[in-house]
Amino acid sequence: MDAATIGHMLNTAFVFSTALILAALGGILSERSGVVNIGLEGLMTAGAFAAAVAAYKAQEAGYGGASPWIGVIAGAIFGVLFALIHAVATITFRADQVVSGIVINFIAGGSTLYLVKLLFEGAGETTLVNEVFHKVKIPVLSDIPIIGDGLFNAYPTTYLAIILVGAIYYMLYRTAFGLRLRSVGEHPSAADTVGIKVLRMRYTAVLLSGVLAGIGGATIAMTTTGSFSHNTISGQGFIALAAVIFGKWNPLGAMGAALFFGFAQSINNVLQLFDFTSHIPSEFIYMLPYVLTILVLVGAVGRSRAPGALGEPYYQGKR
């Protein structure tokens, strides 16, 4: 395998892992506050749909290069709206958090497909957006052999994801807000006794998870597909959730896990270039990232410690 192939694999790994990193960061914030977020898949779906529609409309209106950014903003807004449903159900009404997340996935999948057919004259997907993100090279760094083209020739959203990893890590472990967020996920009654608004913190965390997962979905629509259909996300939300667990609810760990899954996807693409794969059913090659996800989760069982109050509804005044 030559240097160009390795560089291509690295580049492809970052392309596929960007959306996973963003969604995983959202999952970390939600679950660090004590709210399980199985609904990452639905939040990403909502974000991808909103981004594809908003960018298309912005393109038609003549916004040009600003269209994909308008799509990202729309994706974040739709992500928040669906996350609000999850927050109200689980925090205010104390519904089962896993069931609520599954419902979010169903609602997002069904409603977005219906809206696509409604807005695009019965079509199964949105009209292709021409004004999408293009890769941006970082001068000098992109010229480094092997890793230069792989790491420093990326979409703007990839650079954004890397910046957010550092920012959220700092916020969680170096700020008072992060300490309060982690405390309501570990021992909410103790946090309540020192004056921390548990329900408010949980609402904030879940809504932020909607923003990040929505941007994650928008990233897929604005980089690799240019449109939205029922299979645009295709389980990426569940892989992001696996990255949260495998990364031990730590932004850096989740980024590493997301890169691992992205690398698995890049291997998937490279394998198809070799002659011997012509004898292997394509379905086996496409299922590789998902098989690796399952194997990683099996290996992570018993090694990752979830936040102490994860999945537990909080009753104000409870001690």
Secondary structure, DSSP 8 states (H G I E B T S, - for coil): --HHHHHHHHHHHHHHHHHHHHHHHHHHHHHHTT---TTHHHHHHHHHHHHHHHHHHHHHTT-GGGHHHHHHHHHHHHHHHHHHHHHIIIIIS---HHHHHHHHHHHHHHHHHHHHHHHTTT-SB----SS----EE-TTGGGSTTHHHHHSEE-HHHHHHHHHHHHHHHHHHHSHHHHHHHHHHH-HHHHHHTT--HHHHHHHHHHHHHHHHHHHHHHHIIIIISS-BTTSSTTHHHHHHHHHHHTTT-HHHHHHHHHHHHHHHHHHHHHTTSGGGGGS-HHHHHTHHHHHHHHHHHHHTTT----TTTT----TT--
